[in-house]
Amino acid sequence: MAEKEVLHSGHRQRMRQRFLLSDFDGFAEHEILEVLLYYAIPRIDTNEIAHRLLHHFGSLSAVFDADPQELVKVKGVSEHTAVLLKMIPSLARVYLSGKQEKHPSLNTAEKMGRYLIEQFVGRTNEVVLLICLDSSLRLIRCETISEGSVSSAHVDMKRIAERVIRLNAPCAVLAHNHPRGLAVPSNDDILITREVKRTLSALDVKLVDHIVVADGLWCSIIEKYPNL
């Protein structure tokens, strides 16, 4: 093994040991990315690639949220590497969901908001979720109803009705995210809330709320517009 490869191997081992001792506490963003890239790019200095990625996208979170087609435009980033990077937000969401109580009580807007923030971690497109609840407002199931572009998603009334009937849910919460916007309901959001509420009411199902999530914040449409 060449001297340069020996030194490079030693550096990787020291970085791994540093992580094992303190997690990523004290690591700079480029160092976190450098270590992660070890597992997609062997025998190459990933520090330089990490710096390129951060320079191109601006932050570690922006790297993880980037489209794979944009990622591979950065020198040194292959399709294999892009897939690894795109896995991180989804893994975070699955991890956080796994830490939650299986059937948590969502009997306040605050609890719903906290629960839903975690459900939208790493989602870069607008996604509509249906949360089915029992009569005590405990979670039965949270499902994706639709996924759209970065700015819109179709709300399928028929699918919403089918899911609450199949799960025998007396209560439901609708939720969606604004990936590039604010946790502020649009006029369309308000109209959709009214339509879903009317559709579910005909099935004797209560729409408890419609939550909008953006950038780690949430807004309750029902609290904001109680007369819908």
C-alpha positions as protocol buffer text, in pm:
chain_id: "A"
residue {
  index: 1
  type: MET
  ca { x: 0 y: 0 z: 0 }
}
residue {
  index: 2
  type: ALA
  ca { x: 135 y: 343 z: -94 }
}
residue {
  index: 3
  type: GLU
  ca { x: 231 y: 585 z: 184 }
}
residue {
  index: 4
  type: LYS
  ca { x: -53 y: 822 z: 84 }
}
residue {
  index: 5
  type: GLU
  ca { x: -310 y: 542 z: 109 }
}
residue {
  index: 6
  type: VAL
  ca { x: -176 y: 440 z: 452 }
}
residue {
  index: 7
  type: LEU
  ca { x: -210 y: 799 z: 579 }
}
residue {
  index: 8
  type: HIS
  ca { x: -557 y: 827 z: 426 }
}
residue {
  index: 9
  type: SER
  ca { x: -666 y: 499 z: 588 }
}
residue {
  index: 10
  type: GLY
  ca { x: -534 y: 619 z: 923 }
}
residue {
  index: 11
  type: HIS
  ca { x: -729 y: 944 z: 893 }
}
residue {
  index: 12
  type: ARG
  ca { x: -1053 y: 757 z: 822 }
}
residue {
  index: 13
  type: GLN
  ca { x: -998 y: 534 z: 1123 }
}
residue {
  index: 14
  type: ARG
  ca { x: -935 y: 836 z: 1349 }
}
residue {
  index: 15
  type: MET
  ca { x: -1254 y: 1002 z: 1223 }
}
residue {
  index: 16
  type: ARG
  ca { x: -1455 y: 686 z: 1289 }
}
residue {
  index: 17
  type: GLN
  ca { x: -1313 y: 659 z: 1641 }
}
residue {
  index: 18
  type: ARG
  ca { x: -1392 y: 1024 z: 1704 }
}
residue {
  index: 19
  type: PHE
  ca { x: -1753 y: 959 z: 1604 }
}
residue {
  index: 20
  type: LEU
  ca { x: -1777 y: 649 z: 1824 }
}
residue {
  index: 21
  type: LEU
  ca { x: -1650 y: 849 z: 2123 }
}
residue {
  index: 22
  type: SER
  ca { x: -1873 y: 1155 z: 2084 }
}
residue {
  index: 23
  type: ASP
  ca { x: -2126 y: 1092 z: 1804 }
}
residue {
  index: 24
  type: PHE
  ca { x: -2124 y: 1395 z: 1574 }
}
residue {
  index: 25
  type: ASP
  ca { x: -2094 y: 1643 z: 1863 }
}
residue {
  index: 26
  type: GLY
  ca { x: -1823 y: 1890 z: 1777 }
}
residue {
  index: 27
  type: PHE
  ca { x: -1805 y: 1786 z: 1410 }
}
residue {
  index: 28
  type: ALA
  ca { x: -1830 y: 2055 z: 1144 }
}
residue {
  index: 29
  type: GLU
  ca { x: -2086 y: 1996 z: 867 }
}
residue {
  index: 30
  type: HIS
  ca { x: -1816 y: 1908 z: 614 }
}
residue {
  index: 31
  type: GLU
  ca { x: -1669 y: 1652 z: 856 }
}
residue {
  index: 32
  type: ILE
  ca { x: -2007 y: 1484 z: 907 }
}
residue {
  index: 33
  type: LEU
  ca { x: -2050 y: 1461 z: 531 }
}
residue {
  index: 34
  type: GLU
  ca { x: -1692 y: 1340 z: 487 }
}
residue {
  index: 35
  type: VAL
  ca { x: -1748 y: 1048 z: 727 }
}
residue {
  index: 36
  type: LEU
  ca { x: -2081 y: 956 z: 572 }
}
residue {
  index: 37
  type: LEU
  ca { x: -1924 y: 947 z: 227 }
}
residue {
  index: 38
  type: TYR
  ca { x: -1670 y: 687 z: 346 }
}
residue {
  index: 39
  type: TYR
  ca { x: -1947 y: 429 z: 304 }
}
residue {
  index: 40
  type: ALA
  ca { x: -2008 y: 513 z: -61 }
}
residue {
  index: 41
  type: ILE
  ca { x: -1663 y: 621 z: -181 }
}
residue {
  index: 42
  type: PRO
  ca { x: -1369 y: 397 z: -81 }
}
residue {
  index: 43
  type: ARG
  ca { x: -1003 y: 499 z: -113 }
}
residue {
  index: 44
  type: ILE
  ca { x: -1074 y: 859 z: -218 }
}
residue {
  index: 45
  type: ASP
  ca { x: -1043 y: 1179 z: -13 }
}
residue {
  index: 46
  type: THR
  ca { x: -1408 y: 1248 z: 67 }
}
residue {
  index: 47
  type: ASN
  ca { x: -1320 y: 1570 z: 248 }
}
residue {
  index: 48
  type: GLU
  ca { x: -1284 y: 1750 z: -85 }
}
residue {
  index: 49
  type: ILE
  ca { x: -1614 y: 1609 z: -213 }
}
residue {
  index: 50
  type: ALA
  ca { x: -1787 y: 1711 z: 110 }
}
residue {
  index: 51
  type: HIS
  ca { x: -1665 y: 2068 z: 66 }
}
residue {
  index: 52
  type: ARG
  ca { x: -1783 y: 2070 z: -296 }
}
residue {
  index: 53
  type: LEU
  ca { x: -2129 y: 1951 z: -196 }
}
residue {
  index: 54
  type: LEU
  ca { x: -2163 y: 2211 z: 79 }
}
residue {
  index: 55
  type: HIS
  ca { x: -2037 y: 2486 z: -149 }
}
residue {
  index: 56
  type: HIS
  ca { x: -2287 y: 2385 z: -419 }
}
residue {
  index: 57
  type: PHE
  ca { x: -2596 y: 2340 z: -198 }
}
residue {
  index: 58
  type: GLY
  ca { x: -2518 y: 2568 z: 96 }
}
residue {
  index: 59
  type: SER
  ca { x: -2581 y: 2342 z: 397 }
}
residue {
  index: 60
  type: LEU
  ca { x: -2585 y: 1981 z: 510 }
}
residue {
  index: 61
  type: SER
  ca { x: -2965 y: 1968 z: 519 }
}
residue {
  index: 62
  type: ALA
  ca { x: -2979 y: 2112 z: 167 }
}
residue {
  index: 63
  type: VAL
  ca { x: -2745 y: 1837 z: 47 }
}
residue {
  index: 64
  type: PHE
  ca { x: -2976 y: 1571 z: 192 }
}
residue {
  index: 65
  type: ASP
  ca { x: -3281 y: 1741 z: 42 }
}
residue {
  index: 66
  type: ALA
  ca { x: -3129 y: 1783 z: -304 }
}
residue {
  index: 67
  type: ASP
  ca { x: -3257 y: 1599 z: -609 }
}
residue {
  index: 68
  type: PRO
  ca { x: -3031 y: 1304 z: -704 }
}
residue {
  index: 69
  type: GLN
  ca { x: -2995 y: 1448 z: -1054 }
}
residue {
  index: 70
  type: GLU
  ca { x: -2850 y: 1763 z: -900 }
}
residue {
  index: 71
  type: LEU
  ca { x: -2625 y: 1572 z: -662 }
}
residue {
  index: 72
  type: VAL
  ca { x: -2449 y: 1381 z: -941 }
}
residue {
  index: 73
  type: LYS
  ca { x: -2355 y: 1711 z: -1107 }
}
residue {
  index: 74
  type: VAL
  ca { x: -2103 y: 1766 z: -826 }
}
residue {
  index: 75
  type: LYS
  ca { x: -1759 y: 1629 z: -913 }
}
residue {
  index: 76
  type: GLY
  ca { x: -1695 y: 1298 z: -737 }
}
residue {
  index: 77
  type: VAL
  ca { x: -2062 y: 1219 z: -666 }
}
residue {
  index: 78
  type: SER
  ca { x: -2187 y: 905 z: -839 }
}
residue {
  index: 79
  type: GLU
  ca { x: -2543 y: 775 z: -858 }
}
residue {
  index: 80
  type: HIS
  ca { x: -2450 y: 529 z: -581 }
}
residue {
  index: 81
  type: THR
  ca { x: -2338 y: 818 z: -359 }
}
residue {
  index: 82
  type: ALA
  ca { x: -2649 y: 1023 z: -441 }
}
residue {
  index: 83
  type: VAL
  ca { x: -2873 y: 735 z: -331 }
}
residue {
  index: 84
  type: LEU
  ca { x: -2691 y: 710 z: 2 }
}
residue {
  index: 85
  type: LEU
  ca { x: -2736 y: 1083 z: 65 }
}
residue {
  index: 86
  type: LYS
  ca { x: -3106 y: 1068 z: -24 }
}
residue {
  index: 87
  type: MET
  ca { x: -3157 y: 784 z: 225 }
}
residue {
  index: 88
  type: ILE
  ca { x: -3065 y: 1000 z: 524 }
}
residue {
  index: 89
  type: PRO
  ca { x: -3387 y: 1210 z: 560 }
}
residue {
  index: 90
  type: SER
  ca { x: -3606 y: 903 z: 509 }
}
residue {
  index: 91
  type: LEU
  ca { x: -3404 y: 707 z: 765 }
}
residue {
  index: 92
  type: ALA
  ca { x: -3442 y: 997 z: 1009 }
}
residue {
  index: 93
  type: ARG
  ca { x: -3820 y: 994 z: 962 }
}
residue {
  index: 94
  type: VAL
  ca { x: -3841 y: 616 z: 1011 }
}
residue {
  index: 95
  type: TYR
  ca { x: -3616 y: 640 z: 1317 }
}
residue {
  index: 96
  type: LEU
  ca { x: -3827 y: 914 z: 1477 }
}
residue {
  index: 97
  type: SER
  ca { x: -4149 y: 726 z: 1401 }
}
residue {
  index: 98
  type: GLY
  ca { x: -4005 y: 415 z: 1562 }
}
residue {
  index: 99
  type: LYS
  ca { x: -3932 y: 609 z: 1881 }
}
residue {
  index: 100
  type: GLN
  ca { x: -4291 y: 723 z: 1911 }
}
residue {
  index: 101
  type: GLU
  ca { x: -4558 y: 545 z: 2108 }
}
residue {
  index: 102
  type: LYS
  ca { x: -4741 y: 303 z: 1879 }
}
residue {
  index: 103
  type: HIS
  ca { x: -5087 y: 451 z: 1942 }
}
residue {
  index: 104
  type: PRO
  ca { x: -5024 y: 796 z: 2092 }
}
residue {
  index: 105
  type: SER
  ca { x: -5305 y: 1019 z: 2213 }
}
residue {
  index: 106
  type: LEU
  ca { x: -5347 y: 1315 z: 1979 }
}
residue {
  index: 107
  type: ASN
  ca { x: -5616 y: 1488 z: 2179 }
}
residue {
  index: 108
  type: THR
  ca { x: -5476 y: 1841 z: 2146 }
}
residue {
  index: 109
  type: ALA
  ca { x: -5357 y: 2048 z: 1851 }
}
residue {
  index: 110
  type: GLU
  ca { x: -5017 y: 2073 z: 2022 }
}
residue {
  index: 111
  type: LYS
  ca { x: -4979 y: 1693 z: 2032 }
}
residue {
  index: 112
  type: MET
  ca { x: -5092 y: 1664 z: 1671 }
}
residue {
  index: 113
  type: GLY
  ca { x: -4845 y: 1930 z: 1562 }
}
residue {
  index: 114
  type: ARG
  ca { x: -4550 y: 1767 z: 1737 }
}
residue {
  index: 115
  type: TYR
  ca { x: -4642 y: 1426 z: 1599 }
}
residue {
  index: 116
  type: LEU
  ca { x: -4681 y: 1556 z: 1245 }
}
residue {
  index: 117
  type: ILE
  ca { x: -4358 y: 1756 z: 1236 }
}
residue {
  index: 118
  type: GLU
  ca { x: -4175 y: 1423 z: 1266 }
}
residue {
  index: 119
  type: GLN
  ca { x: -4388 y: 1266 z: 993 }
}
residue {
  index: 120
  type: PHE
  ca { x: -4272 y: 1530 z: 746 }
}
residue {
  index: 121
  type: VAL
  ca { x: -3898 y: 1513 z: 821 }
}
residue {
  index: 122
  type: GLY
  ca { x: -3704 y: 1496 z: 495 }
}
residue {
  index: 123
  type: ARG
  ca { x: -4005 y: 1529 z: 266 }
}
residue {
  index: 124
  type: THR
  ca { x: -3919 y: 1768 z: -18 }
}
residue {
  index: 125
  type: ASN
  ca { x: -4249 y: 1732 z: -207 }
}
residue {
  index: 126
  type: GLU
  ca { x: -4589 y: 1834 z: -79 }
}
residue {
  index: 127
  type: VAL
  ca { x: -4750 y: 1531 z: 85 }
}
residue {
  index: 128
  type: VAL
  ca { x: -5103 y: 1486 z: 219 }
}
residue {
  index: 129
  type: LEU
  ca { x: -5145 y: 1260 z: 521 }
}
residue {
  index: 130
  type: LEU
  ca { x: -5461 y: 1116 z: 673 }
}
residue {
  index: 131
  type: ILE
  ca { x: -5447 y: 1040 z: 1045 }
}
residue {
  index: 132
  type: CYS
  ca { x: -5723 y: 807 z: 1157 }
}
residue {
  index: 133
  type: LEU
  ca { x: -5815 y: 825 z: 1526 }
}
residue {
  index: 134
  type: ASP
  ca { x: -6039 y: 634 z: 1761 }
}
residue {
  index: 135
  type: SER
  ca { x: -6311 y: 800 z: 1970 }
}
residue {
  index: 136
  type: SER
  ca { x: -6053 y: 887 z: 2239 }
}
residue {
  index: 137
  type: LEU
  ca { x: -5836 y: 1053 z: 1974 }
}
residue {
  index: 138
  type: ARG
  ca { x: -5567 y: 785 z: 1992 }
}
residue {
  index: 139
  type: LEU
  ca { x: -5384 y: 706 z: 1670 }
}
residue {
  index: 140
  type: ILE
  ca { x: -5516 y: 416 z: 1464 }
}
residue {
  index: 141
  type: ARG
  ca { x: -5302 y: 477 z: 1157 }
}
residue {
  index: 142
  type: CYS
  ca { x: -5125 y: 752 z: 966 }
}
residue {
  index: 143
  type: GLU
  ca { x: -5125 y: 710 z: 588 }
}
residue {
  index: 144
  type: THR
  ca { x: -5008 y: 903 z: 282 }
}
residue {
  index: 145
  type: ILE
  ca { x: -5305 y: 1003 z: 70 }
}
residue {
  index: 146
  type: SER
  ca { x: -5114 y: 1173 z: -208 }
}
residue {
  index: 147
  type: GLU
  ca { x: -4779 y: 1324 z: -300 }
}
residue {
  index: 148
  type: GLY
  ca { x: -4733 y: 1604 z: -547 }
}
residue {
  index: 149
  type: SER
  ca { x: -4472 y: 1843 z: -671 }
}
residue {
  index: 150
  type: VAL
  ca { x: -4276 y: 2077 z: -452 }
}
residue {
  index: 151
  type: SER
  ca { x: -4578 y: 2307 z: -438 }
}
residue {
  index: 152
  type: SER
  ca { x: -4896 y: 2099 z: -465 }
}
residue {
  index: 153
  type: ALA
  ca { x: -5057 y: 1765 z: -397 }
}
residue {
  index: 154
  type: HIS
  ca { x: -5396 y: 1633 z: -499 }
}
residue {
  index: 155
  type: VAL
  ca { x: -5645 y: 1561 z: -220 }
}
residue {
  index: 156
  type: ASP
  ca { x: -5836 y: 1247 z: -314 }
}
residue {
  index: 157
  type: MET
  ca { x: -6173 y: 1264 z: -136 }
}
residue {
  index: 158
  type: LYS
  ca { x: -6269 y: 914 z: -245 }
}
residue {
  index: 159
  type: ARG
  ca { x: -5952 y: 765 z: -100 }
}
residue {
  index: 160
  type: ILE
  ca { x: -6000 y: 955 z: 226 }
}
residue {
  index: 161
  type: ALA
  ca { x: -6353 y: 817 z: 256 }
}
residue {
  index: 162
  type: GLU
  ca { x: -6238 y: 463 z: 176 }
}
residue {
  index: 163
  type: ARG
  ca { x: -5964 y: 472 z: 440 }
}
residue {
  index: 164
  type: VAL
  ca { x: -6178 y: 596 z: 729 }
}
residue {
  index: 165
  type: ILE
  ca { x: -6447 y: 338 z: 644 }
}
residue {
  index: 166
  type: ARG
  ca { x: -6197 y: 53 z: 617 }
}
residue {
  index: 167
  type: LEU
  ca { x: -6030 y: 144 z: 946 }
}
residue {
  index: 168
  type: ASN
  ca { x: -6365 y: 213 z: 1112 }
}
residue {
  index: 169
  type: ALA
  ca { x: -6229 y: 545 z: 1234 }
}
residue {
  index: 170
  type: PRO
  ca { x: -6476 y: 782 z: 1402 }
}
residue {
  index: 171
  type: CYS
  ca { x: -6231 y: 1073 z: 1386 }
}
residue {
  index: 172
  type: ALA
  ca { x: -5964 y: 1193 z: 1146 }
}
residue {
  index: 173
  type: VAL
  ca { x: -5701 y: 1460 z: 1096 }
}
residue {
  index: 174
  type: LEU
  ca { x: -5580 y: 1582 z: 760 }
}
residue {
  index: 175
  type: ALA
  ca { x: -5224 y: 1715 z: 730 }
}
residue {
  index: 176
  type: HIS
  ca { x: -4996 y: 1843 z: 460 }
}
residue {
  index: 177
  type: ASN
  ca { x: -4665 y: 2024 z: 433 }
}
residue {
  index: 178
  type: HIS
  ca { x: -4542 y: 2337 z: 258 }
}
residue {
  index: 179
  type: PRO
  ca { x: -4188 y: 2226 z: 160 }
}
residue {
  index: 180
  type: ARG
  ca { x: -4071 y: 2568 z: 43 }
}
residue {
  index: 181
  type: GLY
  ca { x: -4321 y: 2783 z: 227 }
}
residue {
  index: 182
  type: LEU
  ca { x: -4455 y: 2881 z: 567 }
}
residue {
  index: 183
  type: ALA
  ca { x: -4684 y: 2702 z: 810 }
}
residue {
  index: 184
  type: VAL
  ca { x: -4966 y: 2930 z: 701 }
}
residue {
  index: 185
  type: PRO
  ca { x: -5283 y: 2792 z: 537 }
}
residue {
  index: 186
  type: SER
  ca { x: -5361 y: 2911 z: 187 }
}
residue {
  index: 187
  type: ASN
  ca { x: -5710 y: 2986 z: 56 }
}
residue {
  index: 188
  type: ASP
  ca { x: -5706 y: 2645 z: -114 }
}
residue {
  index: 189
  type: ASP
  ca { x: -5615 y: 2480 z: 218 }
}
residue {
  index: 190
  type: ILE
  ca { x: -5917 y: 2641 z: 381 }
}
residue {
  index: 191
  type: LEU
  ca { x: -6151 y: 2533 z: 100 }
}
residue {
  index: 192
  type: ILE
  ca { x: -6016 y: 2177 z: 110 }
}
residue {
  index: 193
  type: THR
  ca { x: -6067 y: 2166 z: 486 }
}
residue {
  index: 194
  type: ARG
  ca { x: -6430 y: 2263 z: 442 }
}
residue {
  index: 195
  type: GLU
  ca { x: -6479 y: 2003 z: 167 }
}
residue {
  index: 196
  type: VAL
  ca { x: -6314 y: 1720 z: 363 }
}
residue {
  index: 197
  type: LYS
  ca { x: -6512 y: 1812 z: 674 }
}
residue {
  index: 198
  type: ARG
  ca { x: -6836 y: 1795 z: 475 }
}
residue {
  index: 199
  type: THR
  ca { x: -6739 y: 1463 z: 311 }
}
residue {
  index: 200
  type: LEU
  ca { x: -6648 y: 1300 z: 642 }
}
residue {
  index: 201
  type: SER
  ca { x: -6952 y: 1438 z: 820 }
}
residue {
  index: 202
  type: ALA
  ca { x: -7172 y: 1254 z: 569 }
}
residue {
  index: 203
  type: LEU
  ca { x: -6999 y: 934 z: 686 }
}
residue {
  index: 204
  type: ASP
  ca { x: -7050 y: 1026 z: 1053 }
}
residue {
  index: 205
  type: VAL
  ca { x: -6676 y: 1085 z: 1090 }
}
residue {
  index: 206
  type: LYS
  ca { x: -6545 y: 1398 z: 1262 }
}
residue {
  index: 207
  type: LEU
  ca { x: -6263 y: 1597 z: 1101 }
}
residue {
  index: 208
  type: VAL
  ca { x: -6076 y: 1697 z: 1416 }
}
residue {
  index: 209
  type: ASP
  ca { x: -5825 y: 1922 z: 1242 }
}
residue {
  index: 210
  type: HIS
  ca { x: -5623 y: 2003 z: 933 }
}
residue {
  index: 211
  type: ILE
  ca { x: -5259 y: 2070 z: 1019 }
}
residue {
  index: 212
  type: VAL
  ca { x: -5013 y: 2255 z: 794 }
}
residue {
  index: 213
  type: VAL
  ca { x: -4643 y: 2184 z: 856 }
}
residue {
  index: 214
  type: ALA
  ca { x: -4343 y: 2380 z: 729 }
}
residue {
  index: 215
  type: ASP
  ca { x: -3983 y: 2417 z: 841 }
}
residue {
  index: 216
  type: GLY
  ca { x: -4036 y: 2249 z: 1179 }
}
residue {
  index: 217
  type: LEU
  ca { x: -4347 y: 2456 z: 1258 }
}
residue {
  index: 218
  type: TRP
  ca { x: -4717 y: 2377 z: 1237 }
}
residue {
  index: 219
  type: CYS
  ca { x: -5052 y: 2553 z: 1217 }
}
residue {
  index: 220
  type: SER
  ca { x: -5402 y: 2425 z: 1305 }
}
residue {
  index: 221
  type: ILE
  ca { x: -5656 y: 2537 z: 1046 }
}
residue {
  index: 222
  type: ILE
  ca { x: -5948 y: 2444 z: 1274 }
}
residue {
  index: 223
  type: GLU
  ca { x: -5805 y: 2656 z: 1558 }
}
residue {
  index: 224
  type: LYS
  ca { x: -5740 y: 2945 z: 1321 }
}
residue {
  index: 225
  type: TYR
  ca { x: -6080 y: 2918 z: 1150 }
}
residue {
  index: 226
  type: PRO
  ca { x: -6316 y: 2757 z: 1405 }
}
residue {
  index: 227
  type: ASN
  ca { x: -6631 y: 2834 z: 1205 }
}
residue {
  index: 228
  type: LEU
  ca { x: -6539 y: 2626 z: 900 }
}
